[in-house]
């Protein structure tokens, strides 16, 4: 259902905001933002949802690692988010327009990082309940 929504909508034309796909179980959040240096970002994870992070415009450095063993900095269970200290080593992908990454609850991720300098980006984050 989430992939159909991505395929069947003009993502570039969508305004930023929340789009219910299947009630609260599958929701799209369209975001417009400036990417930031890695030092200004933090790793996060979610217990109740998978993320499908689909880049519509821009380029983004996206950090990812297993959340097991990471040190918790802050937990906001009411928002289904846990923030972690950045580990010494982690993997990453570079997202370009029309590319996406699926992030499971066991994955910590650090989205929204810039490559060389901050730049504008647009993304659809589809939240799919576990």
Order of alpha helices (4+ residues) and beta strands (2+ residues): alpha-beta-beta-beta-beta-beta-beta-beta-beta-beta-beta-beta
